[in-house]
Amino acid sequence: MKTTMSEPAQHTPNDDDLSIARRVVAGDRSAFELLMRRHNRRLYRLARATLRNDAEAEDALQDAYLHAYRSMSQFRGDARIFTWLSRLVLNECFARIRRSARRQNVIPIVDAPDYVEQAEAMHTHDDTAPDEALARSQVRALLERKLDELPELFRIVFVLRSIEEMSVEETAQCLNIPEATVRSRHFRARSMMRESLAQAFDLAERDVFAFGGARCDRIVARVLSKLSGGVS
């Protein structure tokens, strides 16, 4: 009898969370790969916003995925799987913060679990001008820096609500805090971000079309050269 290699399971974007979870529990690793690829970017941003370190965020996300795979049978479908995965990622991040705090003999500023862009990653297309790509990169870096400056209490809520567009209810479930707390922290986080960005742009406005240094010297030299040449 002719034997053939088994084909990997095929999944469509319409696969629901509970169906995918059941396939993972049944040992379908291709379903788990689909799950990771579907949520990778959003969960990484959450880990990165919490830990403020690229490498630590990757490690935390990896460990959270491993925990998710081993405990997938606990997912009952009473919340979106992204919300469930987010809680696992945050728990892993909080655990890392606590371990780091103990090593440094300081008290963590995050009160997990009772207690946030990278903005959407901007891809450079082939037809994007280099100066435009550079400008977008600089804006992204500014947003990431200002987001990193937010206190953890507000940063994570901001990422979940403003970047990941979670509902107030989902964010409250993810962080195990009251919905009223989510609203107040999100309002405060947005206010701090607006104030911080406004200050940054206010400083930048003073340097728009900056004129000085080499450009100043070049124009002065050219004018003086023409004057010396007898230009009236």
C-alpha positions, 0 to 999 in steps of 0.5 A: 500500500502506498503511503503518503505524508499527512498534510498539515491542517488547514485553517481559515481566518474564520476559525473561531477561538474555541474550535482552534483551542480544541484542536490544540488540546487534541494535539494539532500543533498547526492550530497552535501555530495559527494561534501564535501567528494570529496574535503575535504582533499584538501580544508582543506589543503588550509584553514590550510595553510592560517590560520596556525591553525588546529581548525580555518581551520576546522571552516573556511572550515565548514562555507565555505561549508555552504555558498557554499550550500546556494549559489550553484545556482550561480555555472555556470560551467565556472570553476571547482567546486574545484576552485569555492569552493577554492575561498569560502574557501579563502574568509572565511579565509581572513575574519577571518584574517581581524577580528583577525587583527581588534581585535588586532589593526594591519593591516593584512598582507594578501591583499585579494582578490588581493593577501599553507602540509601540504604535502600530508597526509602520512598514516601509513599502518599496515605493516609499521615499527614503525621507518619508520612511525616515520620518515615519521611523522617527515618529514611531520612535517618538511614540514608543519613547513617550509610551515607555515614559508612562507609569506601568499602571497607565501604560498597560491600560493605554496599550490595551484600550488605545492600541489593541482596541480592547473594550473596557470590559475586556481590559478589566477582565485582562487586568482583574480590575474594576471597569471604572478603574480602566476608564480612569487610568485610560483617561489619565494615560491619554492626557499624559500622552497628549501633554508629553507629545505636545511638549515634544512637538513644541520643541520641534517646532522651534527647529522647523526649517532650521537655518544655521551651521553649515547652511548659514556658512555656505550662503554667507560665503557664496554672497561674499564671493559674488560681492568680491567678484564685483556683482552689483 
